[in-house]
Amino acid sequence: MATVALDSNQTQTPLKIRINRRGWAVLVGLPIFALTVAAAFFIAMFSSDAHAAANTPAGIETVDVTVIPGDTLWSLAREYATGYDITSAVDHIAELNALNSSEIQIGETLSIPVLAG
């Protein structure tokens, strides 16, 4: 059986890590690059001129209509959006009212674009 004697007088030298230039470039460069990209993202996000649209875009007059039984987007567009192409009017109604489909509910109030008279 082997016995190991520890010498208490022997000082332990700390482990030294040697990093060459490429290692320093990676060690320092990657965090700086990541922070720069993150800063550019946040600056672009918060300084953007893009804003959510108001309820109705400027220059478009609308009339509010409450949906009754038998109403469809097509019938409402034909009745109220005179002067518009029916397909365009239906698209505008869907856009103004944030509709995901052509289904409308009885009692729902919709903004319908009308030509300024």
C-alpha positions in Angstrom: 0.0 0.0 0.0 1.3 3.4 -1.0 1.4 6.3 1.4 1.3 9.9 0.2 2.7 12.6 2.4 1.5 16.1 2.0 4.0 18.8 2.4 2.3 21.8 4.1 5.2 24.0 3.2 4.5 23.6 -0.5 2.5 26.5 -1.7 -0.1 25.8 -4.3 0.3 27.9 -7.4 -2.9 29.1 -8.9 -3.8 27.6 -12.3 -3.0 30.1 -15.0 -4.9 30.2 -18.2 -3.1 31.5 -21.2 -5.2 33.1 -23.9 -3.8 34.1 -27.2 -5.0 37.0 -29.3 -7.7 35.0 -31.0 -9.0 33.8 -27.6 -9.1 37.4 -26.4 -10.9 38.5 -29.5 -13.6 35.8 -29.0 -13.8 36.4 -25.2 -14.2 40.1 -25.6 -15.7 40.4 -29.1 -18.7 38.1 -28.7 -20.3 39.9 -25.8 -19.6 43.3 -27.4 -21.1 42.1 -30.6 -24.2 40.6 -28.8 -24.7 43.8 -26.8 -24.4 45.9 -30.0 -27.0 43.9 -31.8 -29.4 44.0 -28.9 -28.9 47.8 -28.5 -29.5 48.3 -32.3 -32.7 46.2 -32.0 -34.1 48.1 -29.1 -33.2 51.5 -30.6 -34.8 50.5 -33.9 -37.9 49.2 -32.1 -38.5 52.2 -29.9 -37.6 54.9 -32.4 -39.7 53.5 -35.2 -42.3 55.9 -36.8 -44.7 53.0 -37.2 -47.7 53.5 -35.0 -51.0 51.6 -34.6 -53.7 53.0 -36.8 -56.5 55.1 -35.3 -60.0 53.8 -35.4 -60.5 55.3 -38.9 -57.7 56.5 -41.2 -57.7 60.2 -41.9 -59.7 61.2 -44.9 -62.2 58.3 -44.7 -65.7 59.1 -43.5 -67.7 56.2 -42.0 -71.2 55.5 -40.8 -71.8 53.1 -37.9 -74.3 50.4 -38.6 -75.7 47.8 -36.2 -76.0 44.4 -37.8 -79.6 43.0 -38.0 -80.7 39.5 -39.0 -80.0 38.8 -42.7 -77.2 41.4 -43.0 -74.0 40.4 -44.7 -70.8 42.3 -45.5 -71.9 42.4 -49.2 -75.4 43.7 -48.4 -74.1 46.4 -46.1 -71.4 47.4 -48.6 -74.0 47.6 -51.4 -76.4 49.6 -49.2 -74.1 52.1 -47.5 -70.9 52.3 -49.5 -72.4 53.7 -52.6 -69.8 54.9 -55.1 -67.3 52.2 -54.1 -66.6 49.0 -55.9 -68.4 46.3 -53.8 -65.4 44.1 -53.4 -63.2 47.1 -52.3 -65.9 48.2 -49.9 -66.1 44.7 -48.3 -62.3 44.7 -47.9 -62.4 48.2 -46.4 -65.2 47.2 -43.9 -63.2 44.2 -42.9 -60.1 46.3 -42.4 -61.8 49.1 -40.5 -63.5 46.7 -38.1 -60.5 44.3 -37.7 -62.6 41.3 -39.0 -60.7 38.1 -39.5 -63.5 36.5 -41.6 -66.7 37.6 -43.4 -68.9 36.4 -40.5 -70.6 39.2 -38.6 -72.8 38.8 -35.6 -76.3 40.2 -35.0 -76.1 43.3 -32.8 -72.5 44.0 -33.8 -71.7 47.6 -34.7 -69.6 48.1 -37.9 -68.0 51.2 -39.3 -68.7 51.4 -43.1 -66.8 53.7 -45.4 -68.9 56.2 -47.3 -67.9 58.8 -49.9 -67.9 62.3 -48.6 -70.8 64.1 -50.1 
